[in-house]
Amino acid sequence: MGRRWTRLAAGGVTIMVVFVVENVANSLRGELSRWLFEVKAGVFTGKVSALVRDELWQYIADKVGTGSALMIYSTNNEQGFSAKVIGNRTRTLEDIEGLLLVKITSD
C-alpha cells in the first residue's frame, strides 16, 4: 500500500466512517489501524476522505476471505449515512424508497 496511500491522505473533504470486521486476518486489522482507531476488537472509526474510504473498502473486499465486514459512512441523504456489507449472509441491506434497512434472514 505504501506511498500511494500516503498521497490519498492529502487534502480533501473528510467524512466519518465506521468499519466492523469479523473473522478476518490480523494483517487486515493492522492495515485498518493505520488509518482509523480500533475502538473495540474489530470496530474501526475515524474521518477520512471519500477516496480513502473507497480504497479501504476495496482492500477489505479483497482480503475479507471467509470473514465479514460492514462499512457505515456519513453522506448527504435522508438518514445522514449509508452502509455496505460483505460476507454476512444472515443480514442484508435493503434500500426501500431511499431508506436503508437491515433484512435478517434465518438459516
N, CA, C and O of each residue as an XYZ file, in Angstrom:
428
protein
N       0.829     -1.177      0.000
C       0.000      0.000      0.000
C       0.887      1.258      0.000
O       0.762      2.060     -0.925
N       1.724      1.463      0.928
C       2.800      2.435      0.950
C       2.537      3.833      0.440
O       1.612      4.505      0.898
N       3.354      4.279     -0.515
C       3.335      5.670     -0.983
C       2.017      6.079     -1.616
O       1.563      7.206     -1.419
N       1.409      5.201     -2.357
C       0.140      5.539     -2.996
C      -0.880      5.939     -1.937
O      -1.629      6.895     -2.140
N      -0.925      5.234     -0.820
C      -1.862      5.542      0.252
C      -1.518      6.866      0.907
O      -2.418      7.601      1.313
N      -0.254      7.181      1.018
C       0.153      8.454      1.595
C      -0.381      9.606      0.755
O      -0.841     10.606      1.305
N      -0.328      9.483     -0.550
C      -0.858     10.521     -1.433
C      -2.371     10.647     -1.285
O      -2.907     11.749     -1.394
N      -3.062      9.549     -1.042
C      -4.512      9.588     -0.902
C      -4.936     10.380      0.326
O      -6.022     10.961      0.338
N      -4.110     10.414      1.347
C      -4.479     11.060      2.597
C      -4.401     12.580      2.532
O      -4.936     13.258      3.409
N      -3.758     13.118      1.533
C      -3.531     14.570      1.464
C      -4.774     15.306      0.985
O      -5.321     14.995     -0.073
N      -5.221     16.294      1.778
C      -6.284     17.211      1.371
C      -7.654     16.578      1.209
O      -7.836     15.381      1.431
N      -8.625     17.416      0.813
C      -9.967     16.946      0.519
C     -10.893     17.008      1.724
O     -10.461     17.242      2.852
N     -12.171     16.793      1.461
C     -13.195     16.786      2.498
C     -13.163     15.442      3.204
O     -13.035     14.400      2.560
N     -13.280     15.464      4.527
C     -13.274     14.205      5.267
C     -14.681     13.853      5.713
O     -15.521     14.729      5.919
N     -14.923     12.563      5.858
C     -16.215     12.062      6.295
C     -16.004     11.062      7.421
O     -14.943     10.446      7.525
N     -17.006     10.907      8.253
C     -16.968      9.928      9.332
C     -17.247      8.552      8.749
O     -18.142      8.382      7.921
N     -16.463      7.568      9.196
C     -16.636      6.207      8.705
C     -16.458      5.232      9.862
O     -15.662      5.467     10.772
N     -17.211      4.132      9.813
C     -17.078      3.046     10.782
C     -16.989      1.746      9.992
O     -17.813      1.482      9.117
N     -15.982      0.940     10.310
C     -15.854     -0.407      9.751
C     -15.981     -1.399     10.885
O     -15.403     -1.199     11.954
N     -16.732     -2.470     10.666
C     -16.810     -3.574     11.618
C     -16.393     -4.827     10.857
O     -17.018     -5.202      9.865
N     -15.327     -5.469     11.335
C     -14.840     -6.686     10.670
C     -14.882     -7.846     11.653
O     -14.604     -7.679     12.841
N     -15.235     -9.030     11.145
C     -15.308    -10.238     11.961
C     -14.618    -11.373     11.241
O     -14.761    -11.534     10.029
N     -13.867    -12.160     11.994
C     -13.196    -13.356     11.469
C     -12.311    -13.044     10.264
O     -12.354    -13.740      9.249
N     -11.508    -11.985     10.393
C     -10.583    -11.596      9.327
C      -9.148    -11.731      9.831
O      -8.910    -11.847     11.033
N      -8.218    -11.715      8.917
C      -6.798    -11.844      9.256
C      -6.325    -10.639     10.075
O      -6.807     -9.521      9.895
N      -5.375    -10.889     10.974
C      -4.794     -9.810     11.767
C      -4.135     -8.758     10.891
O      -4.094     -7.583     11.255
N      -3.619     -9.172      9.738
C      -2.976     -8.208      8.838
C      -3.990     -7.175      8.313
O      -3.646     -6.008      8.129
N      -5.223     -7.601      8.078
C      -6.268     -6.668      7.640
C      -6.589     -5.688      8.763
O      -6.699     -4.485      8.527
N      -6.739     -6.194      9.973
C      -6.999     -5.315     11.119
C      -5.831     -4.358     11.324
O      -6.042     -3.197     11.673
N      -4.619     -4.820     11.116
C      -3.441     -3.968     11.257
C      -3.437     -2.838     10.241
O      -3.109     -1.699     10.574
N      -3.799     -3.149      9.006
C      -3.841     -2.109      7.971
C      -4.913     -1.070      8.295
O      -4.682      0.127      8.126
N      -6.067     -1.508      8.754
C      -7.123     -0.571      9.125
C      -6.690      0.324     10.286
O      -7.044      1.502     10.335
N      -5.922     -0.242     11.219
C      -5.489      0.543     12.378
C      -4.465      1.613     11.998
O      -4.195      2.513     12.794
N      -3.901      1.532     10.812
C      -3.004      2.590     10.334
C      -3.781      3.846      9.959
O      -3.226      4.945      9.956
N      -5.057      3.686      9.644
C      -5.881      4.796      9.173
C      -6.948      5.222     10.170
O      -7.378      6.376     10.171
N      -7.377      4.286     11.026
C      -8.532      4.520     11.889
C      -8.235      4.061     13.316
O      -7.257      3.351     13.551
N      -9.076      4.464     14.262
C      -8.981      3.999     15.642
C      -9.745      2.690     15.779
O     -10.872      2.572     15.298
N      -9.135      1.707     16.433
C      -9.849      0.465     16.741
C     -10.424      0.638     18.140
O      -9.731      0.409     19.132
N     -11.690      1.042     18.224
C     -12.317      1.373     19.498
C     -12.725      0.143     20.291
O     -12.882      0.210     21.510
N     -12.892     -0.959     19.617
C     -13.199     -2.248     20.215
C     -12.709     -3.281     19.209
O     -12.542     -2.962     18.032
N     -12.482     -4.487     19.643
C     -11.959     -5.511     18.731
C     -12.806     -5.596     17.464
O     -13.987     -5.942     17.516
N     -12.189     -5.275     16.326
C     -12.862     -5.371     15.035
C     -13.711     -4.173     14.659
O     -14.328     -4.180     13.594
N     -13.766     -3.136     15.500
C     -14.562     -1.943     15.217
C     -13.613     -0.760     15.046
O     -12.913     -0.375     15.982
N     -13.598     -0.191     13.847
C     -12.679      0.897     13.492
C     -13.493      2.128     13.124
O     -14.524      2.017     12.460
N     -13.035      3.302     13.554
C     -13.731      4.536     13.223
C     -12.748      5.679     13.040
O     -11.640      5.658     13.577
N     -13.170      6.676     12.273
C     -12.340      7.848     12.050
C     -12.917      8.713     10.953
O     -14.015      8.461     10.455
N     -12.159      9.747     10.576
C     -12.546     10.647      9.491
C     -11.501     10.526      8.391
O     -10.310     10.736      8.626
N     -11.950     10.190      7.205
C     -11.075     10.053      6.044
C     -11.785     10.662      4.840
O     -12.980     10.955      4.902
N     -11.057     10.849      3.757
C     -11.689     11.336      2.527
C     -12.498     10.201      1.899
O     -12.294      9.029      2.216
N     -13.410     10.562      1.013
C     -14.208      9.555      0.310
C     -13.309      8.629     -0.499
O     -13.593      7.436     -0.617
N     -12.236      9.164     -1.055
C     -11.303      8.345     -1.827
C     -10.629      7.301     -0.949
O     -10.532      6.137     -1.337
N     -10.163      7.701      0.227
C      -9.527      6.751      1.146
C     -10.551      5.731      1.629
O     -10.244      4.543      1.718
N     -11.767      6.183      1.941
C     -12.836      5.262      2.356
C     -13.051      4.185      1.308
O     -13.111      2.999      1.633
N     -13.168      4.597      0.045
C     -13.407      3.640     -1.037
C     -12.220      2.704     -1.233
O     -12.412      1.517     -1.499
N     -11.011      3.211     -1.109
C      -9.813      2.364     -1.240
C      -9.732      1.363     -0.082
O      -9.371      0.205     -0.291
N     -10.065      1.799      1.129
C     -10.080      0.889      2.274
C     -11.138     -0.196      2.081
O     -10.887     -1.366      2.368
N     -12.312      0.186      1.602
C     -13.376     -0.795      1.370
C     -12.951     -1.824      0.315
O     -13.213     -3.017      0.470
N     -12.306     -1.369     -0.738
C     -11.825     -2.294     -1.764
C     -10.767     -3.233     -1.180
O     -10.759     -4.426     -1.484
N      -9.878     -2.697     -0.345
C      -8.855     -3.515      0.305
C      -9.508     -4.566      1.206
O      -9.102     -5.728      1.211
N     -10.518     -4.150      1.964
C     -11.242     -5.093      2.817
C     -11.901     -6.173      1.961
O     -11.812     -7.358      2.282
N     -12.563     -5.770      0.870
C     -13.239     -6.724     -0.013
C     -12.258     -7.759     -0.560
O     -12.599     -8.933     -0.700
N     -11.044     -7.316     -0.868
C     -10.023     -8.228     -1.401
C      -9.482     -9.163     -0.346
O      -9.064    -10.272     -0.675
N      -9.474     -8.752      0.929
C      -8.823     -9.511      1.997
C      -9.766    -10.175      2.990
O      -9.299    -10.901      3.868
N     -11.074     -9.958      2.889
C     -12.004    -10.437      3.910
C     -12.061    -11.971      3.985
O     -12.360    -12.518      5.047
N     -11.784    -12.660      2.896
C     -11.799    -14.123      2.902
C     -13.157    -14.667      3.311
O     -14.179    -14.308      2.725
N     -13.170    -15.545      4.332
C     -14.428    -16.132      4.805
C     -15.066    -15.309      5.915
O     -16.109    -15.687      6.449
N     -14.449    -14.190      6.263
C     -14.990    -13.308      7.300
C     -16.090    -12.424      6.756
O     -16.659    -12.683      5.695
N     -16.377    -11.376      7.506
C     -17.402    -10.433      7.068
C     -17.000     -9.020      7.462
O     -16.171     -8.817      8.349
N     -17.603     -8.048      6.786
C     -17.294     -6.648      7.054
C     -18.525     -5.788      6.794
O     -19.350     -6.082      5.929
N     -18.616     -4.722      7.571
C     -19.674     -3.734      7.441
C     -19.016     -2.364      7.416
O     -18.112     -2.095      8.207
N     -19.463     -1.495      6.516
C     -18.991     -0.116      6.476
C     -20.198      0.807      6.582
O     -21.172      0.660      5.843
N     -20.123      1.763      7.511
C     -21.137      2.793      7.661
C     -20.420      4.126      7.510
O     -19.386      4.353      8.139
N     -20.966      5.008      6.676
C     -20.298      6.286      6.457
C     -21.318      7.404      6.288
O     -22.432      7.188      5.812
N     -20.908      8.605      6.690
C     -21.802      9.749      6.587
C     -21.947     10.163      5.124
O     -20.997     10.105      4.344
N     -23.154     10.578      4.780
C     -23.439     11.035      3.423
C     -24.637     11.969      3.463
O     -25.308     12.079      4.489
N     -24.906     12.632      2.367
C     -25.980     13.610      2.296
C     -27.252     12.945      1.779
O     -27.584     13.061      0.600
N     -27.963     12.248      2.668
C     -29.254     11.660      2.320
C     -30.203     11.830      3.510
O     -29.834     12.460      4.502
N     -31.405     11.286      3.427
C     -32.405     11.451      4.491
C     -31.917     10.922      5.834
O     -32.170     11.539      6.869
N     -31.220      9.783      5.830
C     -30.746      9.188      7.069
C     -29.437      9.799      7.563
O     -29.100      9.681      8.741
N     -28.703     10.451      6.667
C     -27.430     11.050      7.048
C     -26.263     10.075      6.991
O     -25.134     10.436      7.323
N     -26.530      8.837      6.569
C     -25.473      7.834      6.447
C     -25.873      6.801      5.408
O     -27.027      6.730      4.987
N     -24.899      6.008      5.008
C     -25.136      4.871      4.128
C     -24.288      3.719      4.640
O     -23.448      3.914      5.518
N     -24.493      2.528      4.108
C     -23.766      1.355      4.587
C     -23.576      0.345      3.472
O     -24.322      0.315      2.493
N     -22.548     -0.487      3.650
C     -22.285     -1.608      2.743
C     -21.874     -2.801      3.598
O     -21.323     -2.637      4.686
N     -22.146     -3.994      3.097
C     -21.793     -5.205      3.836
C     -21.182     -6.218      2.882
O     -21.564     -6.307      1.715
N     -20.222     -6.982      3.402
C     -19.591     -8.076      2.657
C     -19.551     -9.302      3.554
O     -19.148     -9.212      4.714
N     -19.960    -10.431      3.031
C     -19.724    -11.697      3.699
C     -20.779    -12.196      4.659
O     -20.895    -13.410      4.826
N     -21.557    -11.340      5.301
C     -22.564    -11.798      6.255
C     -23.834    -12.130      5.494
O     -24.503    -11.239      4.972
N     -24.163    -13.399      5.433
C     -25.318    -13.805      4.640
C     -26.618    -13.816      5.430
O     -27.691    -13.989      4.852
N     -26.536    -13.631      6.755
C     -27.760    -13.595      7.551
C     -28.354    -12.200      7.620
O     -29.523    -12.041      7.972
N     -27.562    -11.186      7.287
C     -28.047     -9.799      7.285
C     -27.712     -9.159      5.947
O     -26.565     -9.185      5.500
N     -28.722     -8.591      5.320
C     -28.508     -7.880      4.063
C     -29.087     -6.482      4.191
O     -29.980     -6.245      5.005
N     -28.587     -5.570      3.398
C     -29.082     -4.200      3.397
C     -30.086     -4.038      2.266
O     -29.815     -4.408      1.124
N     -31.239     -3.487      2.593
C     -32.304     -3.267      1.618
C     -32.583     -1.774      1.521
O     -32.752     -1.102      2.538
N     -32.631     -1.256      0.301
C     -32.980      0.143      0.070
C     -34.458      0.193     -0.304
O     -34.852     -0.239     -1.387
N     -35.263      0.722      0.602
C     -36.698      0.843      0.372
C     -37.027      2.327      0.207
O     -37.112      3.064      1.190
N     -37.211      2.757     -1.036
C     -37.532      4.145     -1.364
C     -36.570      5.129     -0.696
O     -36.991      6.152     -0.155
N     -35.291      4.812     -0.740
C     -34.267      5.691     -0.198
C     -33.964      5.493      1.273
O     -33.080      6.159      1.812
N     -34.676      4.592      1.937
C     -34.448      4.303      3.348
C     -33.694      2.981      3.457
O     -34.167      1.953      2.971
N     -32.536      3.003      4.085
C     -31.706      1.803      4.226
C     -32.166      1.005      5.425
O     -32.189      1.520      6.543
N     -32.535     -0.256      5.207
C     -32.993     -1.149      6.268
C     -32.164     -2.427      6.258
O     -31.596     -2.806      5.234
N     -32.104     -3.086      7.415
C     -31.398     -4.356      7.537
C     -32.422     -5.481      7.499
O     -33.381     -5.497      8.270
N     -32.202     -6.415      6.593
C     -33.078     -7.585      6.489
C     -32.343     -8.764      7.099
O     -31.231     -9.097      6.689
N     -32.976     -9.396      8.086
C     -32.375    -10.546      8.758
C     -33.054    -11.799      8.242
O     -34.276    -11.938      8.308
N     -32.231    -12.718      7.721
C     -32.757    -13.981      7.211
C     -32.309    -15.115      8.117
O     -31.208    -15.071      8.667
N     -33.141    -16.119      8.277
C     -32.772    -17.272      9.090
C     -32.186    -18.354      8.197
O     -32.484    -18.434      7.005
N     -31.347    -19.182      8.803
C     -30.714    -20.271      8.036
C     -31.605    -21.446      7.848
O     -31.206    -22.430      7.225
